[in-house]
């Protein structure tokens, strides 16, 4: 961004150009809202499901109903939805450790996974290696990307007889590769199943729920996992995650979360069932509002001459909007205005710092009602070339729009110096 002139109304102008795009997203929100509503009606959700039990959590009809609502909305055989999952990475770890055994092979289809996944797998070889999958004797390989996309032609070469599971990471993490839409995921699964139908196709579904008309489990995925402080929590669930898919795999993941002999049959919900049900009901509309904000951000920064991924007219499959800036100074300016336009801790200014699981300083901005909630407006990125910022979330589309106007003005002032 050099010597550019910013029209003060650039955000409004960008918004006006997206009218038809936003109209299509409204239809998507209605479709997914009905899908979720039908799951509630099928399971006859009533006030009795909002109560909770204590101790071991035996015979909790609300917990069972919550699992079934997720199961039916995602068109799967089973699901486990719990506040005991501490993050999206934890749900993924439970799925991987639950299904894989010594000597089994895991193959990452979309190149190198994001940083925290590398620690779970063990491919980084750090101090936690002995507790990782590879440290437990799990074999690992990954299909390198081709031109920042999945190398579909060479997937089969990496599927050896000992391959038990493939990992399909829907979102991009801190990379500039193309996120995988449902059509991409379906194509990958067909290739894998054609090679060996017994291979478990596992999709990291974080940021992807309700962004398209189908979920990965509707196109052949055997297992999916995600976080409730992202899309499916609707912005009100305070903690937790979900795993859904074929019953045999969900059961194994549940036993990893709790213990053999307990699985999904135990675990007090700590009065979270009602909030989880309500958050899931709100999720389709909250998700689409955040998606509109991401598309608007892409259009604004395209008009300013920046590179954005995806572009404003690209097909979307997750909430993350990547904006490639020119320097760490611009990264800091961007994050400063996200923080200063947050409902919580707007008086703070984010600075680069170390974060467990990453090998460089990170900038993280966003004053959220729930710590780490990325369905709420936030931005972050590693302080290294190509100086990308990853924008996501927004409980209100108008909040995103207001923040964008402030970011534009801040970058304008920075450019004058």
N, C-alpha and C positions, 0 to 999 in steps of 0.2 A: 504494500500500500504506500505509494510514493506520490506526493503532490496531487492528491485527489481532492476534489471539491465535494463536500457533503451537503446535499439538500436537507434542510432541517426536517422536511416531511418524508424523508426516504423510507421510514418504516411504514407510514400510512400508504405511500405509493406502492410499496411492495405488497402490502396487505390487499389492496384493491386488485392487484394483478392475480391474486390467488383465490378469487371468489369461487371459481368452478372447482378447483382442487378441494377447497374446504367443504363445498356442497357434497362432493363424493365421500369425504370423510364422515360427514354427518350420517350418510346412509350406512356406512360401515359400522358406526357406533350403534345405530338402531338395530342392525343385524345381530351384533354381538350382545347387545343388551337383552334381546329376546332369547338368545341362546342361554344366557345366564338365568334369566327369569324362568325359562322352562325347566331348568335344573332345580330351582327352588320349588316350583309347583310340583314337579315329579316326586320330590322327597317330602312333600307336605310339611314344610318348615313352619313351626309354630312356636309360641312363647316358651313351651316346655324345653325347647332345644337351647335356650339362652342360659339355662341354669348350668351349674358346673358341680363336679364332685371333687373331693379332696383325696389326699393320700395317694394310693396306688392309681386312682382314676379308673377303677373297674366300672363297667356297665354305664358308661357315659354316653347317653343317647345323642347328646348334642355334638360330641366329638365324632361319633359315627355318621351323623347327618352331614356334618361339615365335610368329611372325607367324600361322602357320596355326591354332594353338590359339585365339588371339584371334579370327581370322576365323570359325572354325567356331562358337565359343561365341556370337558376336554375330550369326551367320547372315548374313554378308556375303561379298562377292566377294574382298576383300583387306584386309590390315591391315599396319601398320608399328608395331612396338613397340621403343623405343630408350631407352637411358640418356642419349642426347644431347639429348633434349627437356628443357629446364631447368625447365619448369613447365607447368601446364595452359594458361596464357596463351600459352606458346610453341607448344604443339601447335595451338592455335586460330589463331595467327598464321600458322603454316606452311600450314594448310588454306586460310585466306583468301587469302594471297598466292600460294599455289600455283594456285588455281582462277581467281581474278579477274584481269582484264587492263584496261588503260587504256580508259576509256569504259564499262566494265561497271558495273552498279549492284548494290549490296548493300542489302537491306532488313531491318532488325531488326523482328521480328514482335511481340515482347513489350515494346514501349516502349524506354526508354533502357537500354542495357547497363550493367553495373557499371563502376567507375572505370577499372580497367586496360584493359578493352576499349575504352573511349572513346579512350585513347591510341593503341591499335593502329589503330582506325578513323580517328582524326584529328578526331572531332567536338568534342573539347575545345579544339582549336586552341592547344596549348602549344608549348614549344620543340622538341618532337619531331615537329611536324606534317609537316615535309618528308620524314620517313622513314615516315609513316603510310600507310594505304591511300589516303586522300583526297589526301595529298601526292603520291602516285603516279598521280593522275588517276582513281581509282575514285570513282564517284558513290555517295552514301549517303542513305538516308531511314529513318525508323522509324515504325511504327504506334503512336500514343499509346495508353496504357492507357485502359480504360473501367471505372470503379469498381474499380481495382486488379486488373483482369483483362484478358486479351487481348480486343481489340475485333474479334471474329470477323466481324461484319457488314461491316466496312470494310477488311478485309485486301486484297481485290481492287483497291480504288481505288489502292493504293500499288504494285501490280505493273504497271509500265510495260514497253513492249517491250524496253528495255535492261536489265531486271532479270535478272541472271545467277544470283544466289544470295540465299536468305533465311537469316537467322540466327535460330535458335530457342534461346533461352537457357533451359535447363530449370530451373535453380535461380534464386533471386531476387537473389543478390548482397546488397548493403547497401540493400535496399528492403523494403517490406512487401507487395509484390504477391504474389499466389498463385503458388507454384511450379507448373510444368506437369507433369501426369502423362502417362502414355502415351496415354490417351484424348484428352487435349487436343492432344498432339503429332500424333496421327493425324488429328484433325479439321483442324488447321492445314495439314498436308501435303495432304490431299484438296482443300482450298480452293485452295492454290497450284497443284497439278498440274492441277486443272480449268481454271485460268486459262491455264497454260502448262506442259505436262509436261516441258519442257526446263530449267526452273529447278531449280538444285541446292538441295535442302533440307538444310541443315547444322545439326546439333544440338550445342550445347555440353553435353556429357553429364556434366560434373563433378558429383560427389556423387550421381549417379543410378544408377550401375551396381549391378545386383542388388537394387534396392529394390522392383522390381515383377517380374511374371512375364515381361514382354517388355522388350526394349531398343528404342530408337527405330528401329534398322535393321530391326526385324521388323514395323514398321508403315509403312514407306515412306521413311524418312530415307535420303538418298543418302550422307551422310557424318556421322560422329560423331568426337568427340575428347575426351580426358580425361587426367588425371594419375595416375601410379602411386603417388604419395604420398597419394592419396585411396583410394577404395573398391577398385579393381582390383589394388592392390599388396599387399593383405592385411596391411598394417602392417609388413611386413619389407623391402619394396623401397626402396632408399635414394634413388633418383632416377629420373626418366624419365617418359615418357608414351606414349600410343598414338593412332593415327588409324585408323579402320576405315570401310569402306563400299564403294561401287562402285570397281572397279579403276582406271578412268580418273582418278577424283578422288584416290584414295590415291596413285597414281603421281605425280601432279602435286605433291601435298603432300610426298612423299618427295624429289622433286627440289629442292624449296625447302629442305628440311632439309639435304640434302647438296649435290648439283650435278647439272645436266643430264648425262646419260650415266652417272651413278652411281645415283641414286635409292635404292631399297631394297637394291641389290646389294652395297653396301659399308658399311664402318663396323665397326671392332672393338668387341666388346661388353664388354671389360674385365672379364671373369669375372662378369657379372651375369645371364647367361641362366638358370642354375639358380635363383637367388633370384627372378627374375621369374616363372618357371614355378611355383615353390612359392607365392609370394605370390598369384598368380592363382587357384591351387587353393584357398587358404585364404579368398579374398575373400568368397564368399557367406556363410559363417558369421560372419566378422568384421564384415561389413556389417550383418547382422541384429542382432548384439549391440549395435552402435553405434546402430542404429535403435530398439531397445528402450530404450536410455538416453535418447534424444531424446524418445520418447513419455512416459517416466516424468517427465522434466523438465517437459514441457508440463503433465502432470496435476498435479504438485506445485504449480507456480506458478499454475495455474488455481484450485486449492483455496485458495491464498493471496490471491486476488483480483486477480492480474495478468492482462493480456492476453497471450495466446500465439498464435503463428502458425507452423505450423498448430496447431489445437487437438488435444487428446489423442485425440479420436475421429475426426479428419479422415483422409481417404485420404492416404497418404504417397507422395512421388515422389522425395525426396532426403533426405539426412541432417541438413540444417540445421534447427535449432530456434531460432526467434526468440522472445525474451522482452522485452516492452516494460516497462522500468523507469521510475522517476519522476524520476531525476536522475543526473548524472554521478557523484555520491558513491555511489549504489547500484551503478552500473556498476563502479566501482573496487572496491567490496566484493565483488561477484560474481567479478570477475576475480582478485582477491587470493586467494580461497579455491580457485579452480581451480588457480592456480599453486602454492599451498601444499599442495595435494593431488595434485601431479604427481610421477611417479617420478624425474624429472630436474629439477634446479634448483628444488626445493621451497622453498629458503631465500630466493628472490628475491620481490620484490613489483613487479608491473607498474605502470607509470605512463604517462599519455598522452604520445604523442610523434608526430612526423611520420613518414610512411611514403611512399616513392616511389610515385607514381601516384594519391595521394589528396589532396584539397584541405582536409582538416581533420585534427586530431590523432586518433589511433586508440589504443584500448586493446587489447592482445593478450596473452593468457595461455595457458600450456600448456608444461610441461616435457616435451618429447618426445624419444624416442631418435633420431628423424630430424628435422632442422631443417625447420620449416614443414609437417610431416605433419599433415594435418587428418583422417586416419582415426584418429589418436591424439586423446585428449580435449583439446580446446582451446576457447577462447571469445575473441571479439573483437567490436569494434563501434566506429563513429565517435562521437566525443564531441560530439554535437549532438542536438537534439531529432529524433525522439521517444525518445532514450536507449535504443535497442534493443541487446540483446546477442545475438550469433549463436553458439549453442553447437553444436558438432559433434564427432563422433568418439567414440572409446573402444575400445581394444583388448580391454577386459573390461567387460562390463555392470556387474559389481560395483564396478569402479572408479568408474563414473559415479554409481552409487548412493551410494557413500561420499562422493564430492565434493558431491553434492546435499545430504546431511545437514549437511555443514559450511557450505555456502552458506546454508541455511535458518537455522542458528544465528547466523551472522554478520549476516544481515539483521535477525534478531530483536534482537540486541544494538544494532545501528545505530538501530533504531526506538525503543529505550528512551532514547537520548541526547537 
